[in-house]
């Protein structure tokens, strides 16, 4: 069975302009202020996994993050050159630019070059896209792979190539495999699609085993979404809960024809993820970043349908204007969940020779260690060493965050409190440190 997924040809003189323009705009927006925000805890793990000796990486993967192993290995050549914020975030910036290029190409193939250009620009303008373009995690790369897989599917490229991209997608982030659900509804050749899935299944089988072994660690912090998840997601995407209204309005206006048949199921993976999570929690806003190209394609098509034609650019300008406050706030040093850079600077200023440090829990040694200088000067406290140091710094996560290390249940911390008292503490987002001295 086959399905037609292109509506009309595009003039040769215009068909190649949309893609590079969209990619360059996404690249410029991604590079704007990329080094300003501090690494936060998830980025810290990526940075250290990419830069530490390979034995330490395997040790980390033995406890958590096996599903991110491929991304960490891909990042290691970059870390060999530099571990700065700019260097380690650059692959995500480039992946976002590639995704914008692919979105424009899909829009051109499914509708028109103008629709593709508008879709690529809408995608580049979204604050949520910028946020993860400037993050040392795999989400931007997963999004680019999702765009590539969709392009291979609708253009009927070789099914083995599609299968290979799906395997890469899964190994970069297993959640991205939800894309296959959307593709099942739009595959132009069901037989070849089935063959591709069989090939991909062989490449993904080891991932399934690895992921199952750490399911509690990777997903145990997630909770079933409530109604509050909807405005929270709107805030992530556009920077305000009402800013998403014109975006969704344009998407609905553009949901027709071949483009609507492809992009509609893709965009609907977002609410589908929330619905699944009511039964089995798997939803987090960043996990569904790979579905935003579907929204951007629909919105681009909606803009393209506005008449008179200059209204399309006015609508795009309005969308961009709505996102400006969020873009500015994302480019401040403390815009991420943790400000680990400021925490390291404050600790370096206050520590003394002979001070010890207690990480609560032990994973915080990875979280905090990306800015390593102050921690190298501290003596890591061992279970039998309590009472031997006059001053101990406790480094941990905020008590209010659902994924934090809760110090009230840590045995070493409870033992420390028996002979030490807190003299000073300071929060840096969801991370904090406290100085304890002997009573």
Secondary structure, DSSP 8 states (H G I E B T S, - for coil): -B---------TTTTTHHHHHHHHHHHHHHHTTTTTS---HHHHHHHHHHHS-HHHHHHHHHHS-GGGHHHHHHHHHHHHH--SHHHHHHHHHHHHHHHHHHHHHHHHHHT-HHHHHHHHHHHHH-HHHHHHHTSSSSHHHHHHHHHHHHHHHHTT--HHHHHHHHHHHHHH-GGGGGHHHHHHHH-SBHHHHHHHHHHHHHHHHHHHHHHHHTHHHHHTT-----THHHHHHHHHHHSSTTTHHHHHHHHHHT--HHHHHHHHHHHTHHHHHHHHHTTS----GGGGGGGHHHHHHHHHHHHHT-SSTHHHHHHHHHHHHHHHHHHHHHTSTT-SSB-HHHHHHHHHHH--TT-EEEEESTTHHHHHTTS-HHHHTSEE--GGGTTS-SEEEEEEE-TTSTTS--GGG-HHHHHHHHHEEEEEEEEEBTEEEEEEEE-
